Amino acid sequence: MIKKILLVDDSALSRRLMKKALRQIANLQIIEVSDSLVVLETFLHESPDLILLDLTMEGINGLELLAKIKELNPNQKVIIASADIQKATIEEAMQKGAFGYITKPFNEAEIIQKVESALK
C-alpha cells in the first residue's frame, strides 16, 4: 500500500535532501509544498499519512500550521524538520502534537527511522 507524505519546506535544498532519504523507503508518494499559505489546502485535498513540516517559513510558521493541522485532524502525524534546536521550541512542537522532531542538517538514518516509525 502506498503511503502519502506531505513534505513542507520553503527551501528547495532541504526538500531535495529530505527526498533523497525518503526514496530509500518503499511505497511512498511524496507531495511537495514550498508555500506555507497552501499547506492547509493541500493537506485537506491529499489526506497524507504523514506530514514533514519545516518551522521557519514565510507566511505562516510551522508551529501555527501544526496547531491548525491538529485542529482539523487530531490524529494526523506530523514530524517537524527544523534547524531550530532550542529545547523550548522542540518542547512546544511536541506539546502541540508533533509525532517527532528532526534537526537540520538532516541525518538520513534519523529521517528513515522516524518516518518508518510514524507510518506503522
DSSP file (Angstrom, degrees, kcal/mol; ACC not computed):
  #  RESIDUE AA STRUCTURE BP1 BP2  ACC     N-H-->O    O-->H-N    N-H-->O    O-->H-N    TCO  KAPPA ALPHA  PHI   PSI    X-CA   Y-CA   Z-CA
    1    1 A M              0   0    0      0, 0.0     2,-0.3     0, 0.0     0, 0.0   0.000 360.0 360.0 360.0 131.3    0.0    0.0    0.0
    2    2 A I        -     0   0    0     26,-0.1     2,-0.4     1,-0.0    26,-0.2  -0.600 360.0-151.0 -80.3 133.0    1.4    3.4   -1.0
    3    3 A K  E     -a   28   0A   0     24,-2.9    26,-3.0    -2,-0.3     2,-0.5  -0.843   9.2-135.4-103.9 140.2    1.7    6.0    1.8
    4    4 A K  E     -a   29   0A   0     -2,-0.4    45,-1.9    24,-0.2    46,-1.5  -0.816  17.1-169.5 -98.0 132.0    1.5    9.7    1.1
    5    5 A I  E     -ab  30  50A   0     24,-3.0    26,-3.2    -2,-0.5     2,-0.7  -0.985  12.4-150.7-119.7 128.1    3.9   12.1    2.7
    6    6 A L  E     -ab  31  51A   0     44,-2.6    46,-2.8    -2,-0.5     2,-0.7  -0.882  13.9-161.0 -96.0 113.5    3.4   15.8    2.5
    7    7 A L  E     -ab  32  52A   0     24,-3.1    26,-2.6    -2,-0.7     2,-0.6  -0.867   8.6-173.1-101.8 112.2    6.8   17.5    2.5
    8    8 A V  E     +ab  33  53A   0     44,-3.3    46,-2.2    -2,-0.7     2,-0.3  -0.914  26.2 125.3-115.6 110.4    6.6   21.1    3.6
    9    9 A D        -     0   0    0     24,-2.0     6,-0.1    -2,-0.6    48,-0.1  -0.917  48.7-146.1-161.4 135.2    9.7   23.3    3.3
   10   10 A D  S    S+     0   0    0     -2,-0.3     2,-0.6    46,-0.2    24,-0.1   0.541  81.2  88.0 -82.0  -4.4   10.3   26.6    1.6
   11   11 A S     >  -     0   0    0      1,-0.2     4,-2.2     2,-0.0     5,-0.2  -0.847  62.7-159.7 -97.2 118.8   14.0   25.6    0.9
   12   12 A A  H  > S+     0   0    0     -2,-0.6     4,-2.4     1,-0.2    -1,-0.2   0.877  94.8  53.9 -61.8 -37.5   14.4   23.6   -2.3
   13   13 A L  H  > S+     0   0    0      2,-0.2     4,-2.5     1,-0.2     5,-0.2   0.929 108.2  48.4 -63.6 -45.8   17.7   22.3   -1.0
   14   14 A S  H  > S+     0   0    0      1,-0.2     4,-2.4     2,-0.2    -2,-0.2   0.914 112.3  49.0 -61.5 -42.6   16.1   20.9    2.2
   15   15 A R  H  X S+     0   0    0     -4,-2.2     4,-2.7     1,-0.2    -1,-0.2   0.910 110.8  50.6 -63.0 -41.2   13.3   19.3    0.2
   16   16 A R  H  X S+     0   0    0     -4,-2.4     4,-1.9     2,-0.2    -2,-0.2   0.921 112.2  46.2 -63.1 -44.3   15.9   17.7   -2.1
   17   17 A L  H  X S+     0   0    0     -4,-2.5     4,-1.5     2,-0.2    -1,-0.2   0.893 113.6  49.0 -66.1 -39.6   17.9   16.3    0.8
   18   18 A M  H  X S+     0   0    0     -4,-2.4     4,-2.6    -5,-0.2    -2,-0.2   0.922 110.1  50.9 -65.7 -43.8   14.8   15.0    2.5
   19   19 A K  H  X S+     0   0    0     -4,-2.7     4,-2.2     1,-0.2    -1,-0.2   0.874 103.7  59.5 -61.8 -37.1   13.5   13.3   -0.7
   20   20 A K  H  < S+     0   0    0     -4,-1.9     4,-0.3     1,-0.2    -1,-0.2   0.918 111.3  40.4 -57.8 -44.0   16.9   11.6   -1.1
   21   21 A A  H >< S+     0   0    0     -4,-1.5     3,-1.6     1,-0.2    -2,-0.2   0.917 113.3  54.0 -69.8 -43.4   16.4    9.9    2.3
   22   22 A L  H >< S+     0   0    0     -4,-2.6     3,-2.1     1,-0.3    -2,-0.2   0.798  94.6  68.7 -64.6 -28.9   12.7    9.2    1.7
   23   23 A R  T 3< S+     0   0    0     -4,-2.2    -1,-0.3     1,-0.3    -2,-0.2   0.679  88.3  67.4 -64.7 -15.4   13.4    7.4   -1.6
   24   24 A Q  T <  S+     0   0    0     -3,-1.6     2,-0.5    -4,-0.3    -1,-0.3   0.576  87.4  80.4 -79.9  -8.5   15.0    4.7    0.4
   25   25 A I  S <  S-     0   0    0     -3,-2.1     3,-0.5    -4,-0.2     2,-0.0  -0.866  85.8-123.8-100.6 129.0   11.6    3.8    1.9
   26   26 A A  S    S+     0   0    0     -2,-0.5    -2,-0.1     1,-0.2    -1,-0.0  -0.306  81.3  17.6 -71.9 152.6    9.4    1.7   -0.3
   27   27 A N  S    S+     0   0    0      1,-0.2   -24,-2.9   -25,-0.1     2,-0.4   0.861  82.8 144.5  60.4  45.7    5.9    2.6   -1.4
   28   28 A L  E     -a    3   0A   0     -3,-0.5     2,-0.5   -26,-0.2   -24,-0.2  -0.929  36.5-160.5-114.0 139.1    6.0    6.4   -0.7
   29   29 A Q  E     -a    4   0A   0    -26,-3.0   -24,-3.0    -2,-0.4     2,-0.6  -0.986  17.4-154.7-111.3 121.7    4.3    9.1   -2.7
   30   30 A I  E     -a    5   0A   0     -2,-0.5     2,-0.6   -26,-0.2   -24,-0.2  -0.866   8.8-168.8-103.9 123.4    5.9   12.4   -1.8
   31   31 A I  E     -a    6   0A   0    -26,-3.2   -24,-3.1    -2,-0.6     2,-0.4  -0.953  14.2-151.3-110.6 120.6    3.9   15.6   -2.3
   32   32 A E  E     +a    7   0A   0     -2,-0.6     2,-0.4   -26,-0.2   -24,-0.2  -0.741  16.3 179.8 -99.1 139.8    6.0   18.8   -2.0
   33   33 A V  E     +a    8   0A   0    -26,-2.6   -24,-2.0    -2,-0.4     3,-0.1  -0.992  10.7 172.8-135.0 128.0    4.8   22.2   -0.9
   34   34 A S        +     0   0    0     -2,-0.4     2,-0.6   -26,-0.2    -1,-0.1   0.552  64.3  74.2-107.3 -12.2    7.1   25.2   -0.7
   35   35 A D    >   -     0   0    0      1,-0.1     3,-1.9    22,-0.1     4,-0.4  -0.906  64.6-155.0-110.0 116.3    4.5   27.9    0.2
   36   36 A S  G >  S+     0   0    0     -2,-0.6     3,-0.8    22,-0.5     4,-0.5   0.753  91.1  67.5 -60.5 -23.3    3.1   27.8    3.7
   37   37 A L  G 3  S+     0   0    0      1,-0.2    -1,-0.3     2,-0.1     4,-0.2   0.650 103.6  42.6 -74.9 -14.1    0.0   29.5    2.5
   38   38 A V  G <> S+     0   0    0     -3,-1.9     4,-2.4     2,-0.1    -1,-0.2   0.359  86.5  95.7-109.8   4.6   -1.2   26.5    0.5
   39   39 A V  H <> S+     0   0    0     -3,-0.8     4,-3.0    -4,-0.4     5,-0.2   0.941  84.9  46.6 -61.2 -49.5   -0.3   23.8    3.1
   40   40 A L  H  > S+     0   0    0     -4,-0.5     4,-2.5     1,-0.2    -1,-0.2   0.903 112.9  49.5 -63.4 -40.8   -3.7   23.5    4.7
   41   41 A E  H  > S+     0   0    0     -4,-0.2     4,-2.1     2,-0.2    -1,-0.2   0.928 114.1  45.5 -61.7 -45.2   -5.4   23.3    1.3
   42   42 A T  H  X S+     0   0    0     -4,-2.4     4,-3.0     2,-0.2     5,-0.3   0.909 111.4  53.5 -65.4 -41.9   -3.0   20.6    0.1
   43   43 A F  H  X S+     0   0    0     -4,-3.0     4,-2.1     1,-0.2    -2,-0.2   0.930 111.9  44.3 -57.1 -48.2   -3.4   18.8    3.4
   44   44 A L  H  < S+     0   0    0     -4,-2.5    -1,-0.2     1,-0.2    -2,-0.2   0.865 117.8  44.9 -67.2 -36.2   -7.2   18.7    3.1
   45   45 A H  H  < S+     0   0    0     -4,-2.1    -2,-0.2    -5,-0.2    -1,-0.2   0.887 122.6  33.6 -74.9 -40.4   -7.1   17.7   -0.6
   46   46 A E  H  < S-     0   0    0     -4,-3.0    -2,-0.2    -5,-0.2    -3,-0.2   0.716  82.9-151.0 -93.0 -23.0   -4.4   15.0   -0.3
   47   47 A S     <  -     0   0    0     -4,-2.1   -43,-0.2    -5,-0.3    -3,-0.1   0.959  25.3-155.8  47.5  62.9   -5.1   13.5    3.2
   48   48 A P        -     0   0    0      0, 0.0    29,-0.2     0, 0.0   -43,-0.2  -0.251  22.3-136.3 -69.3 155.7   -1.4   12.5    3.7
   49   49 A D  S    S+     0   0    0    -45,-1.9    28,-0.5     1,-0.3     2,-0.3   0.774  90.8  11.7 -76.0 -28.0   -0.4    9.7    6.0
   50   50 A L  E     -bc   5  77A   0    -46,-1.5   -44,-2.6    26,-0.1     2,-0.5  -0.996  64.8-150.0-151.2 145.1    2.4   11.9    7.4
   51   51 A I  E     -bc   6  78A   0     26,-1.8    28,-3.1    -2,-0.3     2,-0.6  -0.982   3.0-159.8-118.6 129.8    3.5   15.5    7.2
   52   52 A L  E     -bc   7  79A   0    -46,-2.8   -44,-3.3    -2,-0.5     2,-0.5  -0.956  25.7-169.8-104.2 116.8    7.1   16.6    7.4
   53   53 A L  E     -bc   8  80A   0     26,-2.7    28,-2.5    -2,-0.6   -44,-0.2  -0.933  19.9-146.1-125.2 122.0    6.9   20.2    8.3
   54   54 A D        -     0   0    0    -46,-2.2    28,-0.2    -2,-0.5     3,-0.1  -0.495  10.2-150.3 -74.1 151.2    9.6   23.0    8.5
   55   55 A L  S    S+     0   0    0     26,-0.5     7,-3.2     1,-0.2     2,-1.0   0.863  78.4  61.6 -90.1 -40.8    9.1   25.5   11.2
   56   56 A T        +     0   0    0      5,-0.2     2,-0.3     6,-0.1   -46,-0.2  -0.750  68.5 132.9-100.0  99.0   10.7   28.6    9.7
   57   57 A M        -     0   0    0     -2,-1.0     2,-0.1    -3,-0.1   -22,-0.1  -0.956  57.4-100.3-138.7 156.9    8.8   29.7    6.6
   58   58 A E  S    S+     0   0    0     -2,-0.3     2,-0.9     3,-0.1   -22,-0.5  -0.433  98.7  17.3 -71.5 154.0    7.4   32.9    5.2
   59   59 A G  S    S+     0   0    0     -2,-0.1     2,-0.5   -23,-0.1    -1,-0.1  -0.763 130.4  17.1  89.5-108.4    3.7   33.4    5.7
   60   60 A I  S    S-     0   0    0     -2,-0.9     2,-0.1    -4,-0.0   -24,-0.0  -0.871  82.6-130.6-102.3 129.7    2.5   31.0    8.3
   61   61 A N     >  -     0   0    0     -2,-0.5     4,-2.2     1,-0.1     3,-0.3  -0.347  24.6-107.2 -78.2 164.7    5.2   29.5   10.6
   62   62 A G  H  > S+     0   0    0     -7,-3.2     4,-2.8     1,-0.2     5,-0.2   0.822 115.9  55.1 -61.6 -36.3    5.4   25.8   11.2
   63   63 A L  H  > S+     0   0    0     -8,-0.3     4,-2.1     2,-0.2    -1,-0.2   0.894 109.5  47.9 -66.9 -37.8    4.1   25.9   14.8
   64   64 A E  H  > S+     0   0    0     -3,-0.3     4,-2.2     2,-0.2    -2,-0.2   0.924 113.2  48.3 -65.0 -43.6    1.0   27.7   13.7
   65   65 A L  H  X S+     0   0    0     -4,-2.2     4,-3.0     1,-0.2     5,-0.2   0.914 108.9  53.8 -62.3 -42.6    0.5   25.2   10.8
   66   66 A L  H  X S+     0   0    0     -4,-2.8     4,-2.6     1,-0.2     5,-0.2   0.932 109.2  48.3 -57.1 -46.9    0.9   22.3   13.3
   67   67 A A  H  X S+     0   0    0     -4,-2.1     4,-1.6     1,-0.2    -1,-0.2   0.905 113.7  46.6 -61.2 -42.4   -1.8   23.7   15.5
   68   68 A K  H  X S+     0   0    0     -4,-2.2     4,-2.1     2,-0.2    -2,-0.2   0.897 112.1  50.2 -68.3 -40.2   -4.2   24.2   12.6
   69   69 A I  H  X S+     0   0    0     -4,-3.0     4,-2.7     1,-0.2    -2,-0.2   0.933 111.8  47.5 -62.4 -45.8   -3.5   20.8   11.2
   70   70 A K  H  < S+     0   0    0     -4,-2.6    -1,-0.2    -5,-0.2    -2,-0.2   0.808 109.4  54.7 -67.3 -29.0   -4.1   19.1   14.6
   71   71 A E  H  < S+     0   0    0     -4,-1.6    -1,-0.2    -5,-0.2    -2,-0.2   0.901 113.0  42.2 -67.5 -40.9   -7.3   21.1   15.0
   72   72 A L  H  < S+     0   0    0     -4,-2.1    -2,-0.2     1,-0.3    -1,-0.2   0.861 138.2   9.1 -73.4 -36.8   -8.5   19.8   11.6
   73   73 A N    ><  -     0   0    0     -4,-2.7     3,-2.1    -5,-0.2    -1,-0.3  -0.752  62.2-169.7-147.4  94.4   -7.4   16.2   12.3
   74   74 A P  T 3  S+     0   0    0      0, 0.0    -4,-0.1     0, 0.0    -3,-0.1   0.723  90.0  54.7 -58.5 -21.7   -6.1   15.5   15.8
   75   75 A N  T 3  S+     0   0    0      2,-0.1     2,-0.2    -5,-0.0    -5,-0.1   0.488  77.4 121.5 -91.2  -3.3   -4.8   12.1   14.6
   76   76 A Q    <   -     0   0    0     -3,-2.1     2,-0.5    -7,-0.2   -26,-0.1  -0.404  61.3-133.2 -64.2 129.2   -2.6   13.5   11.8
   77   77 A K  E     +c   50   0A   0    -28,-0.5   -26,-1.8   -29,-0.2     2,-0.4  -0.736  28.7 179.3 -86.6 129.1    1.0   12.5   12.3
   78   78 A V  E     -c   51   0A   0     -2,-0.5    21,-3.3    19,-0.4    22,-1.0  -0.997  14.4-164.0-132.6 127.4    3.4   15.4   11.8
   79   79 A I  E     -cd  52 100A   0    -28,-3.1   -26,-2.7    -2,-0.4     2,-0.3  -0.959  19.1-137.8-109.3 127.2    7.2   15.4   12.1
   80   80 A I  E     -cd  53 101A   0     20,-2.5    22,-3.6    -2,-0.5     2,-0.5  -0.668  15.4-168.2 -82.7 136.0    8.9   18.7   12.5
   81   81 A A  E     + d   0 102A   0    -28,-2.5   -26,-0.5    -2,-0.3     2,-0.3  -0.954  28.7 142.5-125.5 109.1   12.1   19.2   10.5
   82   82 A S  E     - d   0 103A   0     20,-2.5    22,-1.9    -2,-0.5   -28,-0.0  -0.982  59.1-134.9-150.5 155.2   13.9   22.3   11.5
   83   83 A A  S    S+     0   0    0     -2,-0.3     2,-0.7    20,-0.3    20,-0.1   0.564  80.5 104.8 -82.0 -10.9   17.3   23.9   12.1
   84   84 A D        +     0   0    0      1,-0.2    -2,-0.1     2,-0.0   -29,-0.0  -0.616  41.6 171.2 -75.4 111.4   15.9   25.3   15.4
   85   85 A I        +     0   0    0     -2,-0.7     2,-0.2     4,-0.1    -1,-0.2   0.218  26.8 133.7-107.9  14.1   17.4   23.2   18.1
   86   86 A Q     >  -     0   0    0      1,-0.1     4,-2.2     2,-0.0     3,-0.4  -0.462  58.2-135.0 -67.0 133.2   16.2   25.2   21.1
   87   87 A K  H  > S+     0   0    0      1,-0.2     4,-2.8     2,-0.2     5,-0.2   0.876 104.0  55.3 -56.6 -40.5   14.8   23.0   23.8
   88   88 A A  H  > S+     0   0    0      1,-0.2     4,-2.3     2,-0.2    -1,-0.2   0.885 108.2  48.3 -62.9 -39.0   11.8   25.3   24.2
   89   89 A T  H  > S+     0   0    0     -3,-0.4     4,-2.5     2,-0.2    -1,-0.2   0.926 112.4  47.9 -66.9 -44.9   10.9   25.2   20.5
   90   90 A I  H  X S+     0   0    0     -4,-2.2     4,-2.3     1,-0.2    -2,-0.2   0.924 112.9  48.8 -61.6 -44.4   11.1   21.4   20.5
   91   91 A E  H  X S+     0   0    0     -4,-2.8     4,-2.5    -5,-0.2    -1,-0.2   0.899 110.4  51.0 -62.8 -40.7    9.0   21.1   23.6
   92   92 A E  H  X S+     0   0    0     -4,-2.3     4,-1.9     2,-0.2    -1,-0.2   0.920 109.9  49.8 -62.9 -43.1    6.4   23.5   22.2
   93   93 A A  H  <>S+     0   0    0     -4,-2.5     5,-2.3     1,-0.2    -2,-0.2   0.917 112.6  46.8 -61.5 -43.0    6.2   21.4   19.0
   94   94 A M  H ><5S+     0   0    0     -4,-2.3     3,-1.2     1,-0.2    -1,-0.2   0.888 110.6  52.5 -67.9 -38.0    5.8   18.2   20.9
   95   95 A Q  H 3<5S+     0   0    0     -4,-2.5    -1,-0.2     1,-0.3    -2,-0.2   0.835 105.3  56.1 -65.0 -31.8    3.1   19.8   23.2
   96   96 A K  T 3<5S-     0   0    0     -4,-1.9    -1,-0.3    -5,-0.2    -2,-0.2   0.451 132.4 -90.2 -82.0   0.7    1.2   20.9   20.1
   97   97 A G  T < 5 +     0   0    0     -3,-1.2   -19,-0.4     1,-0.2    -3,-0.2   0.583  66.5 160.8 109.0  10.6    1.1   17.3   18.9
   98   98 A A      < -     0   0    0     -5,-2.3    -1,-0.2    -6,-0.2   -19,-0.2  -0.393  33.7-147.8 -63.3 141.6    4.2   16.7   16.8
   99   99 A F  S    S-     0   0    0    -21,-3.3     2,-0.3     1,-0.2   -20,-0.2   0.802  74.2 -19.2 -77.0 -31.9    5.0   13.0   16.4
  100  100 A G  E     -d   79   0A   0    -22,-1.0   -20,-2.5    -7,-0.1     2,-0.4  -0.958  57.5-126.1-164.9 177.0    8.7   13.7   16.3
  101  101 A Y  E     -d   80   0A   0     -2,-0.3     2,-0.5   -22,-0.2   -20,-0.2  -0.983  15.5-169.8-142.7 123.4   11.4   16.3   15.6
  102  102 A I  E     -d   81   0A   0    -22,-3.6   -20,-2.5    -2,-0.4     2,-0.3  -0.958  16.9-142.2-115.2 131.0   14.2   16.1   13.1
  103  103 A T  E     -d   82   0A   0     -2,-0.5   -20,-0.3   -22,-0.2     4,-0.2  -0.703  26.2 -93.1 -96.7 146.1   17.0   18.7   13.2
  104  104 A K  S    S+     0   0    0    -22,-1.9     2,-0.2    -2,-0.3   -90,-0.0  -0.735 103.3  62.0 -90.5 146.1   18.8   20.2   10.2
  105  105 A P  S    S-     0   0    0      0, 0.0    -2,-0.1     0, 0.0   -23,-0.1   0.487 101.6-123.7 -66.8 146.4   21.3   19.4    8.8
  106  106 A F        -     0   0    0     -2,-0.2     2,-0.5    -4,-0.1    -2,-0.1  -0.287  16.2-151.4 -70.1 145.2   19.5   16.2    8.1
  107  107 A N     >  -     0   0    0     -4,-0.2     4,-2.3     1,-0.1     3,-0.4  -0.979  11.4-149.1-111.7 115.5   20.7   12.7    9.1
  108  108 A E  H  > S+     0   0    0     -2,-0.5     4,-2.7     1,-0.2     5,-0.2   0.877  95.4  52.6 -55.6 -42.7   19.4   10.2    6.6
  109  109 A A  H  > S+     0   0    0      1,-0.2     4,-2.4     2,-0.2    -1,-0.2   0.894 110.0  48.8 -62.3 -39.5   19.2    7.4    9.1
  110  110 A E  H  > S+     0   0    0     -3,-0.4     4,-2.6     2,-0.2     5,-0.3   0.909 111.1  50.2 -66.5 -42.1   17.2    9.5   11.5
  111  111 A I  H  X S+     0   0    0     -4,-2.3     4,-2.7     2,-0.2     5,-0.3   0.958 112.9  45.9 -59.1 -51.1   14.8   10.6    8.8
  112  112 A I  H  X S+     0   0    0     -4,-2.7     4,-2.7     1,-0.2     5,-0.3   0.919 113.9  48.7 -59.5 -46.2   14.2    7.0    7.7
  113  113 A Q  H  X S+     0   0    0     -4,-2.4     4,-2.1    -5,-0.2    -1,-0.2   0.929 115.2  43.0 -61.6 -47.2   13.8    5.7   11.3
  114  114 A K  H  X S+     0   0    0     -4,-2.6     4,-2.2     2,-0.2    -2,-0.2   0.889 115.8  47.9 -70.3 -38.7   11.3    8.4   12.3
  115  115 A V  H  X S+     0   0    0     -4,-2.7     4,-2.0    -5,-0.3    -2,-0.2   0.939 112.7  48.0 -67.2 -46.1    9.3    8.3    9.1
  116  116 A E  H  X S+     0   0    0     -4,-2.7     4,-0.5    -5,-0.3    -2,-0.2   0.903 112.3  50.5 -61.1 -39.9    9.1    4.5    9.2
  117  117 A S  H >< S+     0   0    0     -4,-2.1     3,-0.8    -5,-0.3    -1,-0.2   0.909 111.0  48.5 -62.8 -42.7    8.0    4.6   12.9
  118  118 A A  H 3< S+     0   0    0     -4,-2.2    -1,-0.2     1,-0.2    -2,-0.2   0.824 109.2  53.3 -67.6 -31.5    5.3    7.2   12.1
  119  119 A L  H 3<        0   0    0     -4,-2.0    -1,-0.2     1,-0.2    -2,-0.2   0.512 360.0 360.0 -85.2  -4.3    3.9    5.2    9.2
  120  120 A K    <<        0   0    0     -3,-0.8    -1,-0.2    -4,-0.5    -2,-0.1   0.486 360.0 360.0 -72.8 360.0    3.5    2.0   11.2
